[in-house]
Amino acid sequence: MNYRNIIYEKYPQFKGCKEANFLQTTEQLAKYLAILLGGILPPDKGTLCLDCGCGNGAFLFMLKSLGYENILGVDLSPGQIVSAKKLSLPVEEGDIFNFLRSKENSFGLISALDLVEHLTKEEIFDLLALIKKALIPGGIFLGRTPNGASPLAGSILWGDFTHETVFTPGSMNQVLLASGFQELSFFEQKPLPLGPVSALRAVFWQFARLFYKFLDGVEGGGWGRPILSQVFWFRAVK
């Protein structure tokens, strides 16, 4: 077995999500994602949506809660698939490379949350080529990855033994353009005011990011990097 198989076989054990609060945690995350991603998801809720490396199904759960009718998730980790099926989600265990090779012009949305950082640089280009082929014209590729430009990203970047590649919005822009995608956009995963505690976090985050942008600007000139959260999102169109 290679190291990936050894880790992925027991992946849910490393996530710290206890069985007792799994549904509640997933519902809260889905609510947050629905607000964060408002306006950038496909308007057609009947379009076919694929989540690559779907994990325990939180993103699919969000799509389902928003009324998307045709969703599917694929993940290499059997433990993650078990968790996703507890949410009654349509998921299957498998290698996303093998899955995508037989697909062409099929999906209006392909998502890949916390996936590309687990791949080598060569694997990333292979995956992006397969995703582009599998999207319909005008289809959306949506992803999230740790932010190498964040002053707070170290624990996420190196907190998983299977991480291979570090991105910044700038390097992701390079890779997506080189892979033939267009209409690229990048944005922070920032705290949102969904309750009293999260509202305070949202306010404090604005002060914190001003401080870090100031330091970055003092060192490099200008007004610092625009995206400083520990992870960032990217959106691209075929």
Contacts in CASP RR format, 6 or more apart in sequence:
PFRMAT RR
TARGET T0000
AUTHOR 0000-0000-0000
METHOD contacts of the structure
MODEL  1
MNYRNIIYEKYPQFKGCKEANFLQTTEQLAKYLAILLGGILPPDKGTLCL
DCGCGNGAFLFMLKSLGYENILGVDLSPGQIVSAKKLSLPVEEGDIFNFL
RSKENSFGLISALDLVEHLTKEEIFDLLALIKKALIPGGIFLGRTPNGAS
PLAGSILWGDFTHETVFTPGSMNQVLLASGFQELSFFEQKPLPLGPVSAL
RAVFWQFARLFYKFLDGVEGGGWGRPILSQVFWFRAVK
3 161 0 8 1.000
3 162 0 8 1.000
4 76 0 8 1.000
4 118 0 8 1.000
4 162 0 8 1.000
7 14 0 8 1.000
7 161 0 8 1.000
7 162 0 8 1.000
8 76 0 8 1.000
8 77 0 8 1.000
8 80 0 8 1.000
8 162 0 8 1.000
9 77 0 8 1.000
9 78 0 8 1.000
9 79 0 8 1.000
10 79 0 8 1.000
11 55 0 8 1.000
11 77 0 8 1.000
11 79 0 8 1.000
11 80 0 8 1.000
12 56 0 8 1.000
12 77 0 8 1.000
12 79 0 8 1.000
12 80 0 8 1.000
12 82 0 8 1.000
12 83 0 8 1.000
14 160 0 8 1.000
15 56 0 8 1.000
17 25 0 8 1.000
17 56 0 8 1.000
17 83 0 8 1.000
22 56 0 8 1.000
22 83 0 8 1.000
22 86 0 8 1.000
23 87 0 8 1.000
26 56 0 8 1.000
26 57 0 8 1.000
26 58 0 8 1.000
26 61 0 8 1.000
26 87 0 8 1.000
27 61 0 8 1.000
29 58 0 8 1.000
29 62 0 8 1.000
30 58 0 8 1.000
30 61 0 8 1.000
30 62 0 8 1.000
30 65 0 8 1.000
31 62 0 8 1.000
31 194 0 8 1.000
32 192 0 8 1.000
32 194 0 8 1.000
33 58 0 8 1.000
33 59 0 8 1.000
33 62 0 8 1.000
34 62 0 8 1.000
34 65 0 8 1.000
34 66 0 8 1.000
35 192 0 8 1.000
35 194 0 8 1.000
36 189 0 8 1.000
36 190 0 8 1.000
36 192 0 8 1.000
36 233 0 8 1.000
37 62 0 8 1.000
37 142 0 8 1.000
37 233 0 8 1.000
40 140 0 8 1.000
40 142 0 8 1.000
40 185 0 8 1.000
40 235 0 8 1.000
41 63 0 8 1.000
41 66 0 8 1.000
41 68 0 8 1.000
41 109 0 8 1.000
41 140 0 8 1.000
41 142 0 8 1.000
42 49 0 8 1.000
42 108 0 8 1.000
42 109 0 8 1.000
42 139 0 8 1.000
42 140 0 8 1.000
44 108 0 8 1.000
45 66 0 8 1.000
45 67 0 8 1.000
45 68 0 8 1.000
45 69 0 8 1.000
46 68 0 8 1.000
46 69 0 8 1.000
46 70 0 8 1.000
47 68 0 8 1.000
47 70 0 8 1.000
47 107 0 8 1.000
47 108 0 8 1.000
47 109 0 8 1.000
47 136 0 8 1.000
48 70 0 8 1.000
48 72 0 8 1.000
48 106 0 8 1.000
48 107 0 8 1.000
48 108 0 8 1.000
48 109 0 8 1.000
49 60 0 8 1.000
49 63 0 8 1.000
49 68 0 8 1.000
49 70 0 8 1.000
49 71 0 8 1.000
49 72 0 8 1.000
49 107 0 8 1.000
49 108 0 8 1.000
49 109 0 8 1.000
49 110 0 8 1.000
49 111 0 8 1.000
50 71 0 8 1.000
50 72 0 8 1.000
50 73 0 8 1.000
50 74 0 8 1.000
50 106 0 8 1.000
50 107 0 8 1.000
50 109 0 8 1.000
50 110 0 8 1.000
50 111 0 8 1.000
50 134 0 8 1.000
51 57 0 8 1.000
51 59 0 8 1.000
51 60 0 8 1.000
51 63 0 8 1.000
51 71 0 8 1.000
51 72 0 8 1.000
51 73 0 8 1.000
51 74 0 8 1.000
51 110 0 8 1.000
51 111 0 8 1.000
51 112 0 8 1.000
51 113 0 8 1.000
52 73 0 8 1.000
52 74 0 8 1.000
52 96 0 8 1.000
52 100 0 8 1.000
52 110 0 8 1.000
52 111 0 8 1.000
52 112 0 8 1.000
52 115 0 8 1.000
52 127 0 8 1.000
52 131 0 8 1.000
53 73 0 8 1.000
53 74 0 8 1.000
53 75 0 8 1.000
53 76 0 8 1.000
53 80 0 8 1.000
53 96 0 8 1.000
53 112 0 8 1.000
53 113 0 8 1.000
53 115 0 8 1.000
54 60 0 8 1.000
54 73 0 8 1.000
54 74 0 8 1.000
54 75 0 8 1.000
54 80 0 8 1.000
54 84 0 8 1.000
54 89 0 8 1.000
54 91 0 8 1.000
55 75 0 8 1.000
55 77 0 8 1.000
55 80 0 8 1.000
55 81 0 8 1.000
55 83 0 8 1.000
55 84 0 8 1.000
56 80 0 8 1.000
56 83 0 8 1.000
56 84 0 8 1.000
56 87 0 8 1.000
57 73 0 8 1.000
57 80 0 8 1.000
57 83 0 8 1.000
57 84 0 8 1.000
57 87 0 8 1.000
57 89 0 8 1.000
57 91 0 8 1.000
59 111 0 8 1.000
59 113 0 8 1.000
60 71 0 8 1.000
60 73 0 8 1.000
60 84 0 8 1.000
60 87 0 8 1.000
60 89 0 8 1.000
60 90 0 8 1.000
60 91 0 8 1.000
61 87 0 8 1.000
61 89 0 8 1.000
63 71 0 8 1.000
64 71 0 8 1.000
64 89 0 8 1.000
71 89 0 8 1.000
71 90 0 8 1.000
72 90 0 8 1.000
72 91 0 8 1.000
72 92 0 8 1.000
73 84 0 8 1.000
73 89 0 8 1.000
73 90 0 8 1.000
73 91 0 8 1.000
73 92 0 8 1.000
74 91 0 8 1.000
74 92 0 8 1.000
74 93 0 8 1.000
74 94 0 8 1.000
74 96 0 8 1.000
74 99 0 8 1.000
75 81 0 8 1.000
75 84 0 8 1.000
75 91 0 8 1.000
75 93 0 8 1.000
75 94 0 8 1.000
75 96 0 8 1.000
76 93 0 8 1.000
76 94 0 8 1.000
76 95 0 8 1.000
76 96 0 8 1.000
77 93 0 8 1.000
78 93 0 8 1.000
81 91 0 8 1.000
81 92 0 8 1.000
81 93 0 8 1.000
84 91 0 8 1.000
85 91 0 8 1.000
96 115 0 8 1.000
96 127 0 8 1.000
97 123 0 8 1.000
97 126 0 8 1.000
97 127 0 8 1.000
97 130 0 8 1.000
100 127 0 8 1.000
100 130 0 8 1.000
100 131 0 8 1.000
100 133 0 8 1.000
100 134 0 8 1.000
101 130 0 8 1.000
103 130 0 8 1.000
103 133 0 8 1.000
103 134 0 8 1.000
104 133 0 8 1.000
104 134 0 8 1.000
105 133 0 8 1.000
105 134 0 8 1.000
105 135 0 8 1.000
105 136 0 8 1.000
105 137 0 8 1.000
106 134 0 8 1.000
106 135 0 8 1.000
106 136 0 8 1.000
107 134 0 8 1.000
107 135 0 8 1.000
107 136 0 8 1.000
107 139 0 8 1.000
108 135 0 8 1.000
108 136 0 8 1.000
108 138 0 8 1.000
108 139 0 8 1.000
108 140 0 8 1.000
109 139 0 8 1.000
109 140 0 8 1.000
109 142 0 8 1.000
110 131 0 8 1.000
110 134 0 8 1.000
110 135 0 8 1.000
110 139 0 8 1.000
110 140 0 8 1.000
110 141 0 8 1.000
110 142 0 8 1.000
111 141 0 8 1.000
111 142 0 8 1.000
111 143 0 8 1.000
112 127 0 8 1.000
112 131 0 8 1.000
112 141 0 8 1.000
112 142 0 8 1.000
112 143 0 8 1.000
112 144 0 8 1.000
113 143 0 8 1.000
113 144 0 8 1.000
114 144 0 8 1.000
114 145 0 8 1.000
114 146 0 8 1.000
114 231 0 8 1.000
115 143 0 8 1.000
115 145 0 8 1.000
116 124 0 8 1.000
116 127 0 8 1.000
116 143 0 8 1.000
116 145 0 8 1.000
116 165 0 8 1.000
116 167 0 8 1.000
117 145 0 8 1.000
117 146 0 8 1.000
117 157 0 8 1.000
117 160 0 8 1.000
117 163 0 8 1.000
117 164 0 8 1.000
117 165 0 8 1.000
117 166 0 8 1.000
117 167 0 8 1.000
118 160 0 8 1.000
118 162 0 8 1.000
118 163 0 8 1.000
118 164 0 8 1.000
119 127 0 8 1.000
119 164 0 8 1.000
119 165 0 8 1.000
120 164 0 8 1.000
120 165 0 8 1.000
121 165 0 8 1.000
123 164 0 8 1.000
124 165 0 8 1.000
124 175 0 8 1.000
125 175 0 8 1.000
125 178 0 8 1.000
125 179 0 8 1.000
128 175 0 8 1.000
128 176 0 8 1.000
128 179 0 8 1.000
128 181 0 8 1.000
129 179 0 8 1.000
131 141 0 8 1.000
132 141 0 8 1.000
132 179 0 8 1.000
132 180 0 8 1.000
132 181 0 8 1.000
132 238 0 8 1.000
135 141 0 8 1.000
135 238 0 8 1.000
136 238 0 8 1.000
137 238 0 8 1.000
138 237 0 8 1.000
138 238 0 8 1.000
139 237 0 8 1.000
139 238 0 8 1.000
140 235 0 8 1.000
140 236 0 8 1.000
140 237 0 8 1.000
140 238 0 8 1.000
141 176 0 8 1.000
141 181 0 8 1.000
141 235 0 8 1.000
141 236 0 8 1.000
141 237 0 8 1.000
141 238 0 8 1.000
142 233 0 8 1.000
142 234 0 8 1.000
142 235 0 8 1.000
143 233 0 8 1.000
143 234 0 8 1.000
143 235 0 8 1.000
144 189 0 8 1.000
144 231 0 8 1.000
144 232 0 8 1.000
144 233 0 8 1.000
144 234 0 8 1.000
145 167 0 8 1.000
145 172 0 8 1.000
145 231 0 8 1.000
145 232 0 8 1.000
145 234 0 8 1.000
146 153 0 8 1.000
146 154 0 8 1.000
146 156 0 8 1.000
146 157 0 8 1.000
146 163 0 8 1.000
146 166 0 8 1.000
146 167 0 8 1.000
146 230 0 8 1.000
146 231 0 8 1.000
147 153 0 8 1.000
147 167 0 8 1.000
147 168 0 8 1.000
147 169 0 8 1.000
147 227 0 8 1.000
147 228 0 8 1.000
147 229 0 8 1.000
147 230 0 8 1.000
147 231 0 8 1.000
147 232 0 8 1.000
148 157 0 8 1.000
148 166 0 8 1.000
148 167 0 8 1.000
148 168 0 8 1.000
149 168 0 8 1.000
149 169 0 8 1.000
149 170 0 8 1.000
149 225 0 8 1.000
149 227 0 8 1.000
149 228 0 8 1.000
150 227 0 8 1.000
150 228 0 8 1.000
150 229 0 8 1.000
150 230 0 8 1.000
150 231 0 8 1.000
150 232 0 8 1.000
151 212 0 8 1.000
151 215 0 8 1.000
151 228 0 8 1.000
152 228 0 8 1.000
152 229 0 8 1.000
152 230 0 8 1.000
153 230 0 8 1.000
153 231 0 8 1.000
154 230 0 8 1.000
155 230 0 8 1.000
156 230 0 8 1.000
156 231 0 8 1.000
157 163 0 8 1.000
157 166 0 8 1.000
167 175 0 8 1.000
169 186 0 8 1.000
169 226 0 8 1.000
169 227 0 8 1.000
169 232 0 8 1.000
169 234 0 8 1.000
170 186 0 8 1.000
172 186 0 8 1.000
172 232 0 8 1.000
172 234 0 8 1.000
173 184 0 8 1.000
173 186 0 8 1.000
176 184 0 8 1.000
176 234 0 8 1.000
176 236 0 8 1.000
177 184 0 8 1.000
181 236 0 8 1.000
181 237 0 8 1.000
181 238 0 8 1.000
182 236 0 8 1.000
182 237 0 8 1.000
182 238 0 8 1.000
183 235 0 8 1.000
183 236 0 8 1.000
183 237 0 8 1.000
184 234 0 8 1.000
184 235 0 8 1.000
184 236 0 8 1.000
185 234 0 8 1.000
185 235 0 8 1.000
185 236 0 8 1.000
186 227 0 8 1.000
186 232 0 8 1.000
186 233 0 8 1.000
186 234 0 8 1.000
186 235 0 8 1.000
187 227 0 8 1.000
187 232 0 8 1.000
187 233 0 8 1.000
188 227 0 8 1.000
188 228 0 8 1.000
188 229 0 8 1.000
188 232 0 8 1.000
188 233 0 8 1.000
189 229 0 8 1.000
189 230 0 8 1.000
189 231 0 8 1.000
189 232 0 8 1.000
189 233 0 8 1.000
190 202 0 8 1.000
190 205 0 8 1.000
190 229 0 8 1.000
191 198 0 8 1.000
191 201 0 8 1.000
191 202 0 8 1.000
191 205 0 8 1.000
192 198 0 8 1.000
192 202 0 8 1.000
193 199 0 8 1.000
193 202 0 8 1.000
209 228 0 8 1.000
212 228 0 8 1.000
213 223 0 8 1.000
213 224 0 8 1.000
213 225 0 8 1.000
213 226 0 8 1.000
213 228 0 8 1.000
214 224 0 8 1.000
216 224 0 8 1.000
216 225 0 8 1.000
217 223 0 8 1.000
217 224 0 8 1.000
END
